[in-house]
Amino acid sequence: MAAIAALCVFCGSQTGRNPAYAEAARSLGTALARRGITLVYGAGGIGLMGVVADAVLAGSGEAVGVIPEKLESLEVAHSGLTEKVVTEDMFRRKRIMLDRADAFVILPGGYGTLDEFFEVLTWKQLKFLDKPVIVLDSEGYWGPLLALLDHVSAEGFAPSAAPRLVTVVRTVDEIFRVLDNDEA
C-alpha cells in the first residue's frame, strides 16, 4: 500500500461521558499532524470532531472538513480549517470524504458515525472500496457493535469474512502500526 496522505476520521459531534474518548481523538490528531497526514472529517468544531481537528491544527497539520450547507448554517462548522468543502447534502458529503481519504478510522460516536461506518463497510464488502477501515475501540466502546457484526455473519446475513473487513485496535499507536505494516 502507498503511504497514507489523508486519513478520514468518523467520530461524534459530542465528546461522550468517558474522557478517554476525547483523549484518543486528541492523540490521533496530534499523531496525524506529526506524520504530515491530512485529516479529512465532517468539519465539526464540536465534540470529538472538534477535538481531533484542534489537535491537528495545533500541530500545524492540515484539516479538511466536509459539511452539508444545513449543518454549516447551524454554526457547528469548525472556523479554522485548512479547507472547508460545503455540500448540498449528507450523501455528497460522504462521497467526498470517501474519495479524498486513503484510509478510515472510526472513533466513538453516535448515529452519524454509525451511518458513515456502515457506508464504508458496505462499500468495502461490495468491493467498491479498497482502503483500510480501522475501528478504534476506545475503552470497549464499540464492543456491542463488533458483537453485532459477528452475529450478522453467524446468522448468514453477511459473508463470514464480513467482520474482517475492518481492523479493530485499542490504541492510537496501533492505528499507525496497522497502516505502516499494511495490515488493514
C-alpha positions in Angstrom: 0.0 0.0 0.0 1.1 3.5 -0.7 1.8 5.8 2.2 -1.3 7.4 3.7 -1.5 11.0 2.8 -5.1 11.6 4.0 -7.0 9.9 6.8 -10.7 10.2 7.2 -11.9 10.1 10.7 -15.6 9.4 11.6 -16.5 10.4 15.1 -19.0 12.0 17.3 -20.3 15.6 17.5 -20.4 15.1 21.3 -17.4 14.1 23.5 -19.2 11.3 25.3 -19.2 10.5 29.0 -15.7 9.0 29.2 -12.8 11.4 29.0 -10.7 8.7 27.3 -12.7 9.2 24.1 -11.5 12.9 23.8 -8.0 11.9 24.8 -7.9 9.3 22.0 -9.2 11.9 19.5 -6.6 14.4 20.7 -3.8 11.8 20.4 -4.9 10.8 16.9 -5.0 14.5 15.8 -1.5 15.1 17.2 -0.2 12.0 15.5 -1.7 13.0 12.2 0.0 16.4 12.3 3.3 14.9 13.4 3.2 12.4 10.5 2.1 15.0 7.9 -1.2 13.2 7.2 -4.1 15.3 6.3 -7.3 14.9 8.4 -10.5 14.5 6.3 -13.6 14.7 8.5 -17.1 16.1 8.9 -15.9 19.7 9.6 -17.4 20.0 13.0 -16.0 22.3 15.6 -17.8 20.5 18.4 -17.4 17.1 20.1 -14.8 14.6 19.2 -14.7 16.1 15.7 -13.6 19.4 17.1 -11.1 17.7 19.4 -9.3 15.8 16.6 -9.3 18.9 14.3 -8.0 21.2 17.0 -5.1 18.8 17.7 -4.2 18.5 14.0 -4.2 22.3 13.6 -2.3 22.9 16.9 0.4 20.6 15.5 0.5 22.7 12.2 -1.2 19.9 10.3 -3.9 20.1 7.7 -7.6 19.6 8.4 -10.1 19.3 5.6 -13.7 19.4 6.7 -16.7 18.4 4.5 -20.1 19.7 5.7 -23.6 20.0 4.3 -25.0 23.5 3.9 -27.7 22.8 6.5 -25.2 21.9 9.2 -22.9 24.8 8.3 -25.9 27.2 8.7 -26.4 25.8 12.3 -22.9 27.1 13.0 -21.4 23.8 14.0 -18.6 24.0 11.5 -15.0 24.5 12.7 -13.9 28.0 11.9 -10.1 27.4 11.5 -9.9 24.6 9.0 -7.2 24.4 6.3 -10.0 23.7 3.8 -13.8 23.5 4.1 -15.9 21.9 1.5 -19.7 22.7 1.7 -22.0 20.2 0.1 -25.7 20.1 -0.7 -26.4 17.1 1.4 -25.1 14.2 3.5 -24.8 11.9 0.5 -22.3 14.2 -1.3 -20.5 14.8 2.0 -19.8 11.1 2.5 -18.8 10.6 -1.2 -16.3 13.4 -1.0 -14.8 12.1 2.2 -14.6 8.6 0.7 -12.9 9.9 -2.4 -10.4 12.2 -0.6 -9.2 9.6 2.0 -6.6 6.9 1.7 -7.9 5.1 4.9 -10.6 5.4 7.5 -10.6 5.4 11.3 -13.8 5.2 13.3 -13.7 6.8 16.8 -16.6 6.7 19.3 -19.7 8.5 18.0 -23.5 8.3 17.5 -25.9 7.7 14.7 -24.0 9.7 12.2 -20.8 7.9 12.9 -22.6 4.6 12.6 -24.1 5.7 9.3 -20.6 6.6 8.0 -19.1 3.3 9.3 -21.8 1.2 7.7 -21.3 3.1 4.4 -17.6 2.3 4.2 -18.2 -1.3 5.5 -20.8 -1.9 2.8 -18.7 -0.4 0.1 -15.7 -2.5 1.1 -17.8 -5.7 1.2 -19.1 -4.9 -2.3 -15.6 -4.1 -3.5 -16.4 -0.5 -4.3 -13.8 0.5 -1.8 -10.3 -1.0 -1.3 -9.0 1.2 1.5 -8.2 0.3 5.2 -11.0 0.7 7.7 -9.9 0.8 11.3 -12.2 0.8 14.3 -10.5 2.4 17.4 -12.3 0.6 20.2 -11.5 3.1 23.0 -12.5 1.7 26.4 -14.5 -1.1 24.7 -17.0 1.5 23.2 -17.5 -0.5 20.0 -17.7 -3.9 21.7 -21.5 -4.3 21.2 -21.2 -3.2 17.5 -18.4 -5.7 16.9 -20.5 -8.4 18.5 -23.4 -7.5 16.3 -21.2 -7.8 13.2 -20.2 -11.3 14.3 -23.9 -12.2 14.9 -24.9 -10.9 11.5 -22.3 -13.1 9.9 -23.1 -16.1 12.1 -26.8 -15.9 11.2 -25.9 -15.9 7.5 -26.8 -12.3 6.6 -23.3 -11.4 5.7 -20.3 -13.4 4.5 -18.2 -15.0 7.2 -15.4 -12.6 6.2 -17.5 -9.5 6.8 -16.3 -8.8 10.3 -12.7 -9.0 9.0 -13.4 -6.1 6.5 -12.4 -3.8 9.4 -9.4 -3.9 11.7 -10.0 -3.3 15.4 -7.4 -1.7 17.5 -7.4 -0.4 21.1 -4.9 2.5 20.9 -3.9 5.3 18.5 -0.4 3.8 18.2 -1.9 0.6 16.9 -3.7 2.5 14.1 -0.3 3.6 12.7 1.3 0.2 13.2 -1.6 -1.3 11.2 -1.3 1.3 8.4 2.5 1.3 8.4 2.6 -2.5 8.1 -0.2 -2.7 5.5 -2.3 -4.9 8.0 -5.7 -3.4 7.3 
